[in-house]
């Protein structure tokens, strides 16, 4: 399994538990509360 280095992107949705991350390949990931991250878009 590859290792991804991700940077969290701040959005107002973070206040309600929805976080967005960007990996080194410019792919976007979303995380809801305690669920695992999943990729959105490409």
Beta strands, then each sheet from edge to edge (+ up, - down):
strand 1: 6-9
strand 2: 18-23
strand 3: 28-32
strand 4: 38-40
sheet 1: 1+ 2- 3+ 4-
end
